[in-house]
């Protein structure tokens, strides 16, 4: 399993609409996310910054991302979401979400356990 974190700017005028859409993500989009080996996927909002976290459980992330991008329902979802977002200044040309490097992770025993 590999963890990913990504950021993108949410255009302020779309904040309420973006949140509303994400309260009821389309079942076909969720099915594609799962079929592409993504688990524990969250998007957080800080000011106008969207921060995504996901865990990838597959063998070929790039192939699964191509599979996701080829899905018609996901393409339709993205056609609605993309105008609401804009890449951060540091995002490489041609990308939308900027991948963040992981600098720390702790996966210890739950607090209060004796192990």
ABEGO torsion letter per residue (X at the ends): XBBBBBBBBBBAAAAAAAAAAAABBBAAAAAAAAAAGBBGBBBBBBEABBBBBBBBABABAAAAAAAAAABAAAAAAAAAAAAABBBBAABBBGBABBBBBBABBBBBBBBGBAX
